Amino acid sequence: PSAMREVMVQMPNIGWDDIGGLDEARDRLREGVELPLKHPGSFKRLGIRPAKGFLLYGPPGTGKTLLAKAAARESQANFIATKSSDLLSKWYGESEQQIARLFARARQVAPTVIFIDELDSLVPARGGGLGEPQVTERVVNTILAEMDGLEELQNVVVIGATNRPNLIDPALLRPGRFDELIYVGPPDTAGRRRILAIHTEGMPLAKDVDLQLMARNTERFTGADLEDLVRRAGLTALRRGLDEAQVTMSDFQTALEETRASVTEEMLDDY
Ligand code: ATP
């Protein structure tokens, strides 16, 4: 049973406006990915070497995948998403082939953003990763060789993501590899307000709904937590009756009682 997977090229429909908070991460991806992919000539003229690899790190559900998709979309680049568990095959040589296919396809449809999620699982099993030591080492080396082989201005950038940055193989972080580290944390109050606005866009809200107050009462909620909160508020309204026309503040309050921040203080200490 081969684990070889088709390399799927996407054109994401997520833009910077669909992401709340994370202004600093967005600005760094704009400058690091969007600018060089859209204006390679300007970089060449000035002799600037754009970065090839970015590492987004932070707790789950904070918007790392969204950021990578928006970076591709706003650069008018193609997007190829994979995760390291897809690249780990116990069949000899298969991981290398899969990675080679991934990068070949990316070059073929360039400009391209390659997104590799779960980059931390590329450590040997005894280190908390998924694979056999020899397999993960070969996978890491193959990815590094492919990245080293990406010529500057070749219009392919790689964005990796992890929830556990301290497990990342240091070889991946050397210059010319994933050398731009970008923290993606839980949003602040203004970010939460914006995320609530984004996720209630298609929802008829009663006049008493105060998203600012909800934002203040949802400390440490991630974007994914807030999306869940909005969904639950909608379901609470629906429970009142199937032709309920609006979601009220009390629906949000009920939803808030059912929900908790997925990120704890202690988790944040790790970043
Ligand atoms: P993981 O580490 O688990 O892969 P992630 O950081 O990649 O998580 P996403 O997959 O980008 O998180 O986010 C999950 C969902 O949560 C998104 O599809 C989106 O609906 C919502 N979300 C997360 N962060 C934001 C944000 N900053 N703005 C708007 N929506 C968000």
Residues whose N, C-alpha, C, O or C-beta is under 5 A from the ligand:
A	BS01	ATP	D18 I19 G20 P59 P60 G61 T62 G63 K64 T65 L66 I195 G223 A224 E227
